[in-house]
């Protein structure tokens, strides 16, 4: 049942140069899983990003500050300070993977690979790959089938992709134009979100 998803993950890993790839249902959830897995307690990042990013920080209780940027200085991706986690939602290039990092991709509309929905985590850690894969699928070990035979579960999240998204990704990846996009996000320091 998961063969198409594994195939897309394998092709995306080859394309980006990452040893491992975990497909998720969206980039925000990919980032959330990485913050949880890496036990991030504090970070700093650009105020020129999408609204879901500070919302995830509040959801997880992560203390954060804004980097002192006057305009959007990043193109395609940015790193969360004090971590090896990258929001690479607007970047997709051959051999883009950075060793010892977690790079999270987006396949939403206006992204380099426009599946419509979906995301992925690139990593070079086999253990992280196994753990994040299990977290993504409700704590299930996908090597045990049927899942009802599994006795021990890790804390999991329902952040799994669909087979249809993976099929579309396989088709579109052949024709993707490598991109590192710049988009004008509002300065979130001036937005009142949590009142």
Order of alpha helices (4+ residues) and beta strands (2+ residues): alpha-beta-alpha-beta-alpha-beta-beta-beta-beta-beta-beta-alpha-alpha-beta
